[in-house]
C-alpha cells in the first residue's frame, strides 16, 4: 500500500517546489499540479499529486498519528 503525505508549499522554482512536512523541508516535483505558495499538497514518491485544503491536510496527519500510536501499543 502506498500513502501520500500532506505538506505545505514554501517556495517554487521551475517545476520543483520546497514543501514543509513536520518541520522538514523536502524538494518535490510540481509537474502534475499547478499550486501556489502556501497551498497544501499531497506528496507521493517525490511528486505533488494533488492540492488539498488545510483542513484535509490536518485531518490526514491526525489519522497518521492515530495509526502510529496504535502500532506502538501492539
C-alpha positions in Angstrom: 0.0 0.0 0.0 1.2 3.5 -0.8 0.5 6.6 1.2 0.6 10.3 0.3 1.9 12.8 2.8 0.3 16.2 3.2 2.8 19.1 3.2 2.7 22.9 2.7 4.4 24.5 -0.3 7.0 27.1 0.8 8.7 28.0 -2.5 8.6 27.3 -6.2 11.4 27.2 -8.8 10.5 26.0 -12.3 8.8 22.6 -11.9 10.0 21.9 -8.4 9.0 23.2 -5.0 10.1 23.1 -1.4 7.4 21.7 0.9 7.4 21.5 4.7 6.4 18.3 6.5 6.6 18.0 10.3 9.4 20.6 10.4 11.4 19.1 7.5 11.8 20.7 4.1 11.7 18.4 1.1 12.1 19.1 -2.7 9.3 17.8 -4.8 8.2 17.8 -8.4 5.3 20.1 -9.2 4.9 18.8 -12.8 1.5 17.2 -12.0 -0.2 20.2 -10.3 -0.3 24.0 -10.5 -0.1 25.2 -6.9 0.7 28.5 -5.4 2.9 29.2 -2.4 1.0 28.3 0.8 -1.1 25.6 -0.7 -1.2 22.2 0.9 -0.2 19.3 -1.3 -0.3 15.5 -1.2 3.2 14.2 -1.8 3.9 10.7 -3.1 7.3 9.4 -4.4 8.7 12.9 -4.8 5.7 14.3 -6.7 3.0 16.6 -5.6 -0.1 14.7 -6.8 -3.0 16.8 -5.5 -3.8 20.2 -4.0 -5.8 19.8 -0.7 -7.4 22.1 1.8 -5.6 22.9 5.1 -8.4 21.1 6.9 -7.9 17.9 4.8 -4.1 18.0 5.3 -4.6 18.3 9.1 -7.1 15.5 9.1 -4.8 13.2 7.3 -1.9 14.0 9.7 -4.2 13.2 12.6 -5.1 9.9 11.1 -1.4 9.0 10.6 -0.7 10.0 14.3 -3.5 7.7 15.4 -2.1 4.8 13.3 1.3 5.4 14.7 0.0 5.4 18.3 -1.9 2.2 17.6 1.1 0.5 16.1 3.2 1.4 19.1 0.7 -0.1 21.5 1.0 -3.5 19.9 
